[in-house]
């Protein structure tokens, strides 16, 4: 259950950071940082690392703080955030029909 909470938290935070209008004025729009702040896969990785780093402050999920767990949580968050952002959009579930 902890992993589910982690994935949902990572997805939510990633969505806010990448698409939230509250960050429009501070979100970079030039150079390499533009791609980073406009990509749910890229931002999702760093959100996972961040959440793993602060996991001792929450009861939803707890991970031992070490380099391997940081990498694993980053990868899990990146993949989850990307898949869910492709699956769900502002209009609901994204369905492609051929």
C-alpha positions in Angstrom: 0.0 0.0 0.0 2.9 2.3 0.7 4.1 2.0 -2.9 0.6 3.0 -4.2 0.6 6.1 -1.9 4.1 7.0 -3.2 3.2 6.6 -6.8 0.0 8.7 -6.5 1.8 11.4 -4.5 4.6 11.5 -7.1 2.1 11.8 -9.9 0.2 14.6 -8.2 3.3 16.6 -7.4 4.7 16.1 -10.9 1.5 17.3 -12.5 1.4 20.4 -10.3 5.1 21.2 -11.1 4.8 20.6 -14.8 1.3 21.8 -15.6 0.2 23.9 -12.7 -0.6 27.5 -13.6 0.7 28.7 -10.2 4.3 28.0 -11.5 3.9 29.7 -14.9 5.8 32.8 -13.9 8.8 30.9 -12.4 8.9 27.9 -14.7 11.9 28.3 -17.1 11.0 28.7 -20.8 14.5 28.8 -22.3 17.4 26.4 -22.9 17.8 23.0 -21.4 15.7 23.7 -18.3 12.6 24.2 -20.5 12.6 20.6 -21.4 13.1 19.6 -17.8 10.2 21.6 -16.4 7.8 20.7 -19.2 8.4 16.9 -19.1 6.6 14.7 -16.7 9.2 11.9 -17.1 12.1 14.2 -16.3 10.4 16.1 -13.4 8.9 12.8 -12.2 12.4 11.4 -11.6 13.4 14.3 -9.4 10.1 14.3 -7.6 10.7 10.6 -6.7 14.2 11.4 -5.4 12.7 14.3 -3.4 9.9 12.2 -1.9 12.3 9.4 -1.0 14.5 12.0 0.7 11.6 13.3 2.8 9.9 9.9 3.5 11.1 10.0 7.1 8.7 12.9 7.7 5.6 11.2 6.6 3.6 8.1 7.6 2.2 7.4 4.1 5.5 5.8 2.9 8.9 5.2 4.5 12.1 4.3 2.7 15.6 3.9 4.0 17.6 6.8 2.8 20.4 5.4 0.6 21.6 5.9 -3.0 19.9 2.8 -4.3 16.5 3.7 -2.9 16.9 7.3 -4.3 17.5 5.9 -7.8 14.7 3.3 -7.5 12.2 5.8 -6.2 13.2 8.3 -8.9 12.8 5.7 -11.7 9.4 4.5 -10.2 8.1 8.0 -10.0 9.3 8.9 -13.5 7.7 5.9 -15.1 4.5 6.2 -13.1 4.2 10.0 -13.8 4.8 9.5 -17.5 2.3 6.6 -17.9 -0.4 8.3 -15.9 0.1 11.6 -17.7 -0.3 9.8 -21.0 -3.4 7.9 -19.8 -5.2 10.8 -18.2 -5.7 14.4 -19.6 -7.8 17.4 -18.9 -10.6 15.8 -20.8 -10.5 12.5 -18.9 -9.1 9.2 -20.1 -7.1 9.5 -23.3 -8.3 7.0 -25.9 -6.8 6.8 -29.4 -9.0 5.2 -32.1 -7.6 4.2 -35.4 
